[in-house]
Structures are given as C-alpha cells and as structure tokens.
Amino acid sequence: MGGLATSYLESGDPTGWFDALYREADGHPESIPWAELATHPYVVDWLDDPVVQPPGRRAIVVGCGLGDDAAELARRGFEVVAFDVSEAAVDWARTRVGADGIDWHTADLLAIPGEWHGAFDLVIEVRTVQSLPGVVRDAAMQAIGSLVAPGGVVVAVTLVATDADTARDWAGPPWAQAPSELAAYRAAGLERVALEHPDPQGEAAMEVRLTLKRPAAGLPLIG
C-alpha cells in the first residue's frame, strides 16, 4: 500500500491511490486495510452520548469508504451526504448499504463543491486525514472545517503520534499526525471541545477522537 501511495504522490496526485486500491480490491473488502464493515466504535459511542449536540440533522461523511458510518447516521435519522474521492468506493458503498437517507457523491476533499461550504450540522471524518501525506493534511483539515455550519460539529478520528519526532519518522500510510498538526482545525475557525483517547501505555501513537465546533456566529477564531 505504501508503494502505491508513494507512486501517486510522486506524480502529483496525493489522493489518486485510493481509487486504485479500491479497484484492485475487486469487491474483496479484506483487501482494504481500513474496511471493518462496521461503524467505527468512536462514532457509535459519540452518537449514543454526544459531547455537544449538533444544531440540526444535516450530516456529511468525509471519505466514506464502504459506507458504514454513513449508514449509521441515516439509521439515526440524519439527512446524510457521503463522499469519497474513489468512485469505486462510492459505487461499492451504495451497493452495500443502499441510498435510503444517503446522498452519495464522488468528490475530492481537496476540491469540495462550493455548495457544501458551511452546509452541515455534523461532519464525520474517520481515518481519512491520517491517510493523506503531510504536504496536504493542513489543506484537508481546513476543507473539513469549511463544511461546518455555524454552531455545527466535527467528529474526527485519527492516528496521533505521541511526539513530533515520532510523527516525522512514521512510515505510512497511514501517517500518524503530530499533535501540533491539529491546530489546522483552529485555523479553519473551529474550537476544540474534546480530545479523547485511551491511555497510550508507552505506544508511539494512539487513535484519538476529536470533537470540534464552529462558533454559532460562524466567525473565525483569532489567535
């Protein structure tokens, strides 16, 4: 997987390898490293007990993969947009979980449609940013922030290294994020409400769940 991602990055296409991976999988989910065929537990737990309530029921799933997180949101009554840069993934997800309550799209996080800006009460991002190389991750996090309506909420699940040196030397994908990288969400006008993770217990990196919110006034934060 690392060689595939590197070849696309070297050709100036940092997201193109996703579609190649899904197409090479040819309908076999075990060939997709992150495909667990279930809603991520961090998402389920958050929906069961939200850290902060989103202001409405319009949700978007970033990098929807095979569609399990989108399906869970739809099951709970959200009006869901789900997108992935991989057309193959979107077609596969639509076939797996259907279209009831879900509007499926093929779109690149680094070039999202203008009509999505500020349009969503809840944004779910699971393991997408960590699968992007460092040169585009700030842009990806700012794009995620741009999706959020005033008062809206982001739930992001990502791999975070325990220190910057570990992140710098991490061989991916996925690439563990340095703790300082998460400041890109603040630059996108979001405020952090919670950062939750298990006890690292000496691990070099840990999967964390971020809850972020855009102030109701919708104005960028200063400082």
Secondary structure, DSSP 8 states (H G I E B T S, - for coil): -HHHHHHHHHTT-TTHHHHHHHHHHTT-GGGSTT--SS--HHHHHHHHS-SS--SSSEEEEES-TTSHHHHHHHHTT-EEEEEES-HHHHHHHHHHH-STTEEEEE--GGG--GGGTT-EEEEEEESSGGGS-HHHHHHHHHHHHHTEEEEEEEEEEEEEESSHHHHHH--SSS--B-GGGGHHHHHTT-EEEEEE----TT-SEEEEEEEEE--TT------
